[in-house]
Amino acid sequence: MKELCYVSNKEPFEYTLSIISGKWKLKIIYLLACSGTVRYGVIRKSIDGITHKMLSSQLKELEGENIILRKEYPQIPPKVEYSLTEKGESLIQLVKDMCEWGVKNI
């Protein structure tokens, strides 16, 4: 455990938590990590229980933190796609580690 606590302050840990905390953000990151570029409707259908308002809010927060990229196409009906940025892709190992932990401890 000591090697985990190599940082003299909690700031990096708190920052990471602020990015991935909550019920939905990791689910969105996981979906994009597994699926690549995904349209809004697919995200909504893939995450049980999330409301339109909550999904929109979480996507905006992740976009604001440069974790996801939102690409809007100028057409009718509107088409919007989401994907992970390079910064977002750097979270994939964390997600993999969480999945491995779940497999071992389920």
N, C-alpha and C positions, 0 to 999 in steps of 0.2 A: 504494500500500500504506500510505503514511503516514496517509491519512485514515481507514483502517480501524483504526489503532492510536491513536485519539484519547483513549482512556481511559488514565489514568495507571497503573491497576493491572489485573490480569487477572480480578478478582472477577466482573464481569458476564459475561464470556466463560465462566469456569469454572462459574458458576451455570447458564447456558444449556446447557452441555455436560452438566451433572449431570441436567438434565431430559430431554434427548433422547438421551443416550448409550445405547449397547447395540445389540444386533442387532434388537430387536423394537419399541421404543417409537415410533420414527418410522414404522414400518409400521402400527402401531395408529393413530397420529395421522393418517396419510395415509388410511387406510380410513375413519375417522370424518369426515374433511374431505370426502371424496368421497361418502360414503353417508349422512351425517347420523346419525340415531339407529339403532343396530344392536344386535341381541341377541347374547348371548355366543356362542351356537352359530355364528352367521354369522361372527363375528370368527375363531373357531377354524378354521372351514372355509376362510376367505379367506387365512389366513397359513400357508403351507406350512411344515411342520417344527416348529412351535411346540407344546410339550407343554401339557397342562392346567395343570400346576403352574407353568410359566413364564408362561403367559398370565395366570393368576390373580395371580401376583406382580407382573407388569408393570402390570396394570390397577390393583391396589391402590396401587402407587407413583405412577402418574399421577393417581389419584384423590386421594391424599395431597398432591400438589403442586397440586391444584385445576386440573388440565389437562382431566380428563374428569369427567363427572357419571354416577354410577351410580344408576339408578332401579329399585327392586325393587317388584314388584306382588304383593300378598298373595293368591295363588291357587295352585291345585294343577293341574298341575305348576308349580313356581316360574317366574316370568318376570322376567328382568333385562335392562334395556336400558342402553346406554352412548351418550353423546354428548359433544361437546366443550363445555366451558364457555367463557365469554367470554375467559378467559385462554388456553385451548387454541386458540380461534379466532384469537387473535393470532399463533399460530405458522404459520397457513396461508400467509402470504406467504413465510416461510422455506422451506416445503415446495415452493411454486410455483417459487421461485428454484432450488431443488435440481433440480426436474424440468426446468426450462429449461436448466440447465447440462448435465444428462444428455443432453438432445436435441441440444445443440450439440456435445457431445464424445464421443458414443457411437461 
